[in-house]
Amino acid sequence: MATEGGARLRLPAAELNRVLGDGLVAGSLVLIGGDPGIGKSTLLLQVCSDMANCGEKVLYVSGEESSQQIKLRAERLGVEGARLFVLCETRLEAILAQLDDLAPTLAVVDSIQTMYLEDVVGTPGSVVQIRECTLRLMQWAKRSGTPVFITGHVTKDGAIAGPRALEHIVDTVLYLEGEAFGSYRILRSTKNRFGSTNEVGVFEMSSRGLIEVPNPSEVFLTSRRGGLIGSAVVSTLEGSRPLLVEVQALTSPTGFGPPRRVANGVDFGRLLLIAAVLSRRAGVNLSGQDVITNVVGGLKISEPAADLGIALAIASSLRDREVLTELVAVGEIGLSGELRAVPHLERRVAEAVRLGFRRCLVPAVSSKVTAEGAEILRAATVSEALKLGLSRVPRDKPNGRDS
């Protein structure tokens, strides 16, 4: 933990620093949202503990749990109490008074929906109370120069509950995402006045809390094995960090009604585009097939650079042919079936080679890229990419004749 140039407070959690833009800006107000039980309170309690262990004074305010409940969770996480102060209170006037008296280096309020002001009409969680409580905390943070974390509940649509102005008031908005029954959590920024919104932090939920994952690519590919039908590895860029993730696809004859398209972790619009191009331009007939795609590990892929990998996985499943072993696919698909260049291709290829991949399938129009120990396969169209990226013999047809 260190303060650089009097502007940023670097936290012991490197993944959190990455998402914040290399630390907390003095006097900033940071909002963390996420589904119930995803790990927001756990993450912030661990941050408070790490800061306290570095000799800083920290105040953790809880409006949802009693002191005994917090103690039980702290013992499970191995949190020590030195210089970490806990206040169970929902009346914001009392909280602000304690903040003035204690003058902490960092403050956490969990959650903003439980706070209320006596001089404001409305119950805790109402639009007026949430807006006014956030404004008071923002004013205190700016006046004192102390960064403040607040947590927020989310609606069934995944947006933070309360007035939209809540996200406009705060300086940074973070979302903690992950599958309900999965162990990995993705911390993503949707607003940051002092840094990029493209960076992500990766954590693993364990019995001792959230553990940082400094090398997510290795984690997302840990359980992958070669020789699978409908599986491809793509290289996606999250901010400045290239991530290699496994994309799976399954095609199945439609039993009744129109064919279905299911996208888990993949943008639904991109899936429709890829399926249409495969059917129209590459001779992969999906008119009578349900197509289901999934990104392993709970990661969400939004950039077009994953198009080629998704197309390979779909064609692999339909034709019952394996994607070549140790191959990473990178490329955007156009409506004419052409492959378009993607940014930072050198960085993506270097990450693939570092993890042991020996083939990289890239668009032919990309700038010249080389990689020691890896073969660069170039394709101008989706049809060419399928010929290069898929094995020639279907698994159930050893004589080499395709259906």
N, C-alpha and C positions, 0 to 999 in steps of 0.2 A: 504494500500500500504506500502510495506517495502522492504528493501534490506537485504537479508540474507547472511551473511558471505561474502559480497562484490561480490557475484557471480550472484545472481538472484534478479530481480526486480519483486515483487509480485504486480499484478494488482488488482484493486477492484473487477473485474469480476471473481468470483470463477470458473465458467465453463470454461472460457478462460485459467485461470491458470492451470486447470486440464489437458487440451489438450496440453498445452505448456510444461508440466512437472513441475508444481508447480512454474511457473513464467518465466520471461524473463531473459536470460543470458546476461550479459553486452556485448555490441558490437555485438549482434546477428542480423542477417538479416532474417526476417520472411516474407514469401510470402503467401498471402491469395487469393485463386481463387474461382470462382463460377459463376453461370449463371447471366446474366444481370438482375438487379432488385431483386436479392436474399437477399440483405441486407449487402453486404460487407462494403460499405461506411458508412452505418448507424451504424454498429457494431463498426467500428474504430472511428467514431466521438464520439460515446458514451464513448469509452475507453479513448479518449483524454480528454473529459469533466470530467470523473471521476478522472483521474490523476491530472488535473488542480485543481479540488476541493480539492485534497489532498495536495495542495501547490506546485506541481511540474510544471515546465515550459515545455510546449508541443508545437510542431510545426506540423500543419496539412497542407500538400501541396496537392493542387488539380490541376490537369491538364485537368479535364473534366468539371468542374463547375465554374461559376463566383462567386465572393464574395457574391453577392446578392442572388444567388441560395443557397449557403451554409448557409447564414443567415436565409433564409426561413425554411430550413430543421432543423437548430439548434433551431429555435423558436418552431417548432413543437415538437421537442424532449425534449424541456426544457433545452437545453444546455446553460450554462453561459459562458461569454467571458473572465473572469478573468484568466490570465496566460495561456490562450489558444490562440496561434497565428495562423492565417490562411494566407497562401501564395498561390495565384493563378498564377502559373508559369509552363512552360513546358521546359524551357532551364535549363539544369542540372547545368551548371556552376553557374548561378545565385542562384539556390537552395542550392548548396554546400556552396556558400559564405554566404548566410543567416544562414545556419546551423552553420558555424564557428562563426559568430557574436553572434548568440543567445545562443549557447551551451545548447540545451534543454535536458531534461531528457529522452524524448521519441520523435521520429519523425515518421510521416506517409506520404507516397508518394502514391497518388491515381490518376492515375494508371501508372504502368511502361511502358505501351504501348504508352502513350502520351508524354513521355520524350524524349529529344534529346540532343546531344552534337554537338556544332558547328564545332569541329575539327574532326568529324567522318562523313564519307560519308554515305548517306542514309536518307530516310525520317523517321519521328517518327513511330514506330511500326515495322520497318524492323528488320531482324534478327541481323544485325550488331549493330544497335542502341540499341536494347533491351539488347544484351549481354554486350556492353560497358557501358551503363548506370547502369546496375546491378552491374558490377564490380566496378565502381566508388563509388556507394553507399556502397558496401560491404567494400571497402578499407576505406572509411570515418568512417563507423561504428566501424571497428576494431581499427582504429587510435584513435578515440574519446572515445570509450567504451560506446557509446550510442546505445541502441537497435533501430532498424528501421523496421517498417512494410511497405510492399509494396503490392499493389493489382494487380492482373493480370486478363485479359480477358480469357475466355475459348472458345475452338472451339466447333463445333456441336457435337463432340464426347465426350465432357466433359473434355478434357485435356487443360492445360493452353497454350494459344497461344504463339508462339515464339519458339526460339530454345530450344531443350531439355536441352542444357547446362544451361539454366536459373534455372532449378530445382536443378542442381548440384552445382551451385554457392552459393545459399542461404543455410542457416543453417536449416530452418524449412519450410515445405510446408503444408499449411492447406487448406482444401476445405470446403466451406459452402454449404450444400446441403439442399434440401427440395422440396416439390411439389409446382408447380407454383401457384396453387390456395389454398394451405394449409397454415396454420398459424405457423407450427413448422419448425424449422431449426436445422440441425445437423452439428456441426463443427467437422471435422474429420482430423486427422493428417496422412499424407502419408510418411513424412520424418521428422525426428527430431534427430539432432546430440546430443541433450542434454536431451533426455527423451524418453518415450515410444511412439510408434505409434498406440497403441491399444485403447487409451482413446478417448472418444467423449464428446462433450459438447452439451447440448440441450437448445434451446432458443425458445421463442414464439414471433412472430411478432405481435405487437399491434400498436395502433395509437400513442403511446409514444415511439416507437422503439422496440428494441429487449429486451425481459425480460427473465432473467435466469429461467430455470426450474430445481430446485434442486432435485426433485423427479420425474423423467421421467416415471417410471412405472405407477404411479397413473394417470398421464396425458394420457398416451396411452390407458389406460383401462377405462377412464372416461365415454365414451359413450357406453360402452359394456353392454349388458343385457343378462341374461341367457335365455335358451330355444331356441337358434338360431341353425339352421341347417348349417353345414359346417363352424363352427367357433370353434377355439381352442386357448388356451393361452399357449405360450411357454416361456421358460426362457433362454434368450441369454445373453452372457457375453461380454460386451464392455470394454476391459481393465480390471480394477479391479471392475467395476460396473455391477452388475446383473440387467438386464432390463426384465420386463415382458411385452410382446406385444401380440396383438391378430392377429392371422393368419386366413384368410378366404379363402375358396375354393368353387368353383362352377363347377359341372360337368353337361354337357348337351349333348344329342345325336348329333352326327355329322350329319349335314344336307347334305353335299356333300364334296368330296375329303377326304384326310387323316385327322385323328383327330389332333386338334391343341392343343398346350401347351403354355400357357401365364403365365409368371412369373413377377409379380410386387413386387419388394422388396425382392425377393427370387432368389438365383442363379439358372439360367436356367438349368445348368448341374445337380444340385442337384434335381430339380424337375423331370427331365427325369429319374434319378436313382430311386427316390421314386416311381414314377408311374410304372416303370418296375418291381420293387420288389413287389409292391402291386398286380400287375396283375399276376405275376409268382408264388409268394410265399404265398400270403395271400388270394387268391381267389376273389380279387376285380377286376372284369373285366372292364378294361378301354379302350379296343381295339376300341370300337365304340363311345368313349366319348371325347368331348373337355374338357380340364381341365384348369381352370383359378384360379390362386392363387394371393393373395394380402395381404400385410402387412399393417395394419391400422396405420395411423399417418405418413406415408412417410418414415419410417425407413427401412434400407436395412440390411437384415440378411444374413451373409455369413458363419457362423460356422455350422458344422454338428449337433450340439446339438439340433437344431430346427427340425431335420428330423421327429421325432416321432409326433410332433404337426402338421406338414404339412400333414403327412399320416393320422392322425385322422380326420383332416378337410376334406380331399378328400373323405375318406370312409364315413364320416358323410353325405356329400352331396349326394353321389351315393346311399347309402342305406336309406337315409331320416331318419336317426337316430341322435338324439342330442348327443353331447359330454356331459359326466356327469358334472353337475354343480359344481362350485368351484374346478375344476381340472386343474392342470398345468402339461404339458407333457415335459419331458426332455429325450433325447436319440438320439444316432446316429444309422442309419440303415446301415447294411452291405448287400452285394449283395446276401448273402444266406438267407436273411430275419431275421438275428439275430440282437439283440440290443446290441450296444457297449457302454461301459462306457464313461462318459464325465468328464472333469476336473471341480474341484471346485463345486461339486454337493451340498455340505453342504451349501455353500453360496447362491446358487440358491434356494434351498428349504427354507432357512431362509427368503429370500426376499418374496417368495410366501406366507409363513405363516404370515409374517408381514402385507401383504395386504389383508388378510382374506381368502385365499384359504385353503381348508380343505382336499384336496386330491392331491397327487403328484405321477404321473406315471413315474417310472424310470426303467432303465435296471436292470435285476436281477443280472448281474455280477458286479454291482457297489458295492463299499465298504459300509459297514454297516452305514446307515444314519438314524437318528431319528429326529423327530420334534414334540415338545409338542403341542398338539391340532390339529395335522394333521395326516391323514392316508397315509402311504407309500405303494403304489401299485407297485409290481414288476412283470416285464414280461421279458421272455427270447427271445421272437420272436415278430415280427410284428403282427402275427395272435393272439397271446395271448394278446397283447396290445390293439387290436381292441375289443376283448371280454371284457376286463376290462374297457376300456375307453368310450365305446359307450353304450347308453341306449339300453335296450333289446327290446323295443317295437317301431316299426316305427311310426312316427307321424300319417300317414294316414292309418295305419293298427292296430287299437286298439286290435284286437284279438291276436296279437303277431306273426302272420305268416309273414315271410319275403318273398319278391319276389325272 
